[in-house]
Amino acid sequence: MTPQKQTAQQSTPSRINSDNNDFAEYDYFYYLVENYPAGDTYFSKWDYAALTNQTRDGVRYYDSKRKKNIIHTLVPGRPFDAKSLNATNLTKVNIQRCQNGAIIDGTPYAFRRKVAHPTTNSELLQTLPVYQRVSLIQDSFKTCVEKWEKSVTAIWTDCDNIFLSSNDLALVNKMLKDVNEQIKTIEVKLNNVVMMIK
């Protein structure tokens, strides 16, 4: 019995950098492979979670609906993607897990990490002249609005949501309009403050 337990433990592939990571997530399901020669290429985060340091087969393809290159592992008996009808330019790749990314066809690639947003020190902000404070707030507001518009476009405008009823979608659209109105109001207030200090 003892030798069998030892061999079972030895045959279990080791997992590197198992569950905790600080990789940036794209479209909720992907990590971005940095400096990949084929251009912007995304790796399924669920496939990465199951990946070990043992080499396995995968596939790289261009998803025409998402308009991006994607890498998936090939698991016997399971399709590599529910949207495989949109896949073109399929290429077989060998992949395995490594620290901070994946080894693809023998070359290690890192995944893009989350950007650490510096916290604004309110005391330091108060020491700046008024026009610089307003300028920083305008820049921060512009960044937030751009992120908001990108997420709305990606999640609600460019795709069909099969999980929400027409009533739910109507409510979501109403809330999106309300938020857009609030954004316009804040923008007007910021512009008024700028005009007042000039």
C-alpha positions in Angstrom: 0.0 0.0 0.0 2.8 2.5 0.8 4.6 2.3 -2.5 1.3 2.8 -4.4 0.6 6.0 -2.4 4.1 7.3 -3.1 3.8 6.7 -6.8 0.4 8.4 -6.9 1.9 11.4 -5.2 4.8 11.5 -7.6 2.7 11.2 -10.7 0.6 14.3 -9.7 1.9 17.1 -11.9 3.1 20.1 -9.9 1.3 23.4 -10.2 3.3 26.6 -10.5 1.8 29.9 -9.3 -1.4 28.0 -8.7 -4.4 30.2 -8.0 -3.3 33.6 -6.9 -2.1 36.0 -9.6 -2.4 39.6 -10.5 -2.9 39.2 -14.2 -5.1 41.7 -16.0 -8.4 40.1 -17.2 -9.9 40.9 -20.6 -13.6 40.1 -21.5 -13.8 38.4 -18.1 -12.3 35.2 -19.5 -8.8 35.9 -20.9 -5.3 37.0 -20.0 -3.2 39.0 -22.6 0.0 37.3 -23.7 2.7 40.0 -23.8 5.0 40.4 -26.8 3.5 37.5 -28.7 4.8 37.6 -32.4 1.3 37.1 -33.9 0.0 40.3 -32.4 -2.4 40.7 -29.5 -3.1 37.2 -28.3 -5.3 36.2 -25.4 -5.1 33.0 -23.2 -8.1 31.5 -21.6 -7.8 32.0 -17.9 -9.8 28.8 -17.2 -7.4 26.8 -19.3 -4.5 28.5 -17.5 -5.9 27.6 -14.1 -6.0 23.9 -15.1 -2.6 24.0 -16.8 0.4 22.3 -15.3 4.1 22.3 -15.9 3.6 19.3 -18.3 3.5 20.2 -22.0 0.1 19.7 -23.6 -1.5 20.5 -27.0 -3.4 23.7 -27.6 -4.8 25.7 -30.4 -4.3 29.3 -31.5 -7.0 30.8 -33.6 -8.5 34.1 -34.7 -12.0 34.7 -33.3 -13.8 36.8 -35.9 -16.6 37.8 -33.5 -14.3 39.0 -30.8 -11.7 40.2 -33.3 -8.7 38.8 -31.5 -6.3 35.8 -31.4 -7.1 33.3 -28.7 -5.2 30.3 -27.3 -7.0 27.4 -25.7 -5.8 24.0 -24.5 -7.2 21.0 -26.2 -9.0 18.8 -23.7 -10.2 15.4 -25.1 -14.0 15.2 -25.4 -14.5 19.0 -24.9 -14.7 21.7 -27.6 -12.0 24.3 -27.2 -14.6 27.1 -27.3 -18.3 27.4 -27.4 -17.9 30.0 -30.2 -15.7 27.8 -32.3 -17.8 28.6 -35.4 -16.2 32.0 -35.4 -12.6 30.5 -35.4 -10.3 30.9 -38.4 -6.6 30.4 -38.9 -6.3 27.5 -36.5 -2.8 26.6 -35.5 -1.7 23.9 -33.2 0.6 25.0 -30.4 2.4 23.3 -27.5 1.7 25.0 -24.1 2.7 24.6 -20.5 2.5 26.7 -17.4 5.4 28.7 -16.1 5.9 31.4 -13.6 3.9 34.6 -14.5 2.7 33.2 -17.8 2.9 30.3 -20.2 5.4 28.6 -22.4 4.1 28.5 -25.9 5.9 26.5 -28.5 9.0 26.4 -26.3 9.1 30.2 -25.7 8.1 31.6 -22.3 5.6 34.5 -22.4 4.4 36.6 -19.5 0.8 37.7 -19.1 0.0 41.4 -18.7 -0.3 42.4 -15.1 -3.0 44.6 -13.5 -2.0 48.2 -13.4 -1.6 49.5 -9.9 -3.7 52.6 -9.6 -1.9 55.1 -7.4 -4.0 56.3 -4.5 -4.4 60.1 -4.4 -3.2 61.5 -1.2 -5.8 64.1 -0.3 -3.3 66.1 1.9 -0.9 66.3 -1.0 -3.7 67.2 -3.4 -4.7 70.1 -1.1 -1.2 71.5 -1.3 -1.4 71.9 -5.0 -2.7 75.1 -6.6 -6.4 75.0 -7.5 -5.9 74.9 -11.2 -3.7 71.8 -10.9 -6.2 70.1 -8.6 -9.0 70.7 -11.1 -6.8 69.5 -13.9 -6.1 66.2 -12.0 -9.8 65.8 -11.4 -10.6 66.4 -15.0 -8.0 63.8 -16.1 -9.3 61.3 -13.6 -12.9 61.9 -14.7 -11.9 61.5 -18.4 -10.2 58.2 -17.7 -13.2 56.9 -15.7 -15.6 57.9 -18.5 -13.5 56.2 -21.2 -13.4 53.0 -19.2 -17.2 53.2 -18.6 -17.9 53.7 -22.3 -15.6 50.9 -23.3 -17.2 48.5 -20.9 -20.7 49.5 -21.9 -19.8 49.0 -25.6 -18.2 45.6 -24.9 -20.8 44.2 -22.6 -24.1 45.7 -23.8 -23.8 47.2 -27.3 -21.5 44.8 -29.3 -23.0 41.5 -28.2 -26.4 39.8 -27.7 -27.2 38.8 -24.1 -29.1 35.6 -24.1 -29.4 35.5 -20.3 -31.6 38.6 -19.8 -35.2 38.9 -20.6 -36.5 41.9 -22.6 -37.8 43.5 -19.4 -34.3 43.1 -17.8 -32.7 44.6 -20.9 -35.1 47.5 -20.8 -34.2 48.2 -17.2 -30.5 48.0 -17.9 -30.8 50.4 -20.8 -32.8 52.8 -18.6 -30.0 52.7 -16.0 -27.4 53.2 -18.7 -29.2 56.3 -19.9 -29.4 57.6 -16.3 -25.7 57.1 -15.8 -24.9 58.9 -19.1 -27.1 61.8 -17.9 -25.2 62.0 -14.6 -21.9 61.9 -16.5 -23.0 64.9 -18.6 -24.0 66.8 -15.5 -20.6 66.2 -13.8 -18.9 67.2 -17.0 -20.8 70.5 -17.1 -20.0 71.2 -13.4 -16.3 70.5 -14.0 -16.3 72.9 -17.0 -18.0 75.6 -14.9 -15.4 75.2 -12.2 -12.6 75.6 -14.8 -14.3 78.8 -16.2 -14.6 80.2 -12.7 -10.9 79.9 -11.9 -9.7 81.3 -15.2 
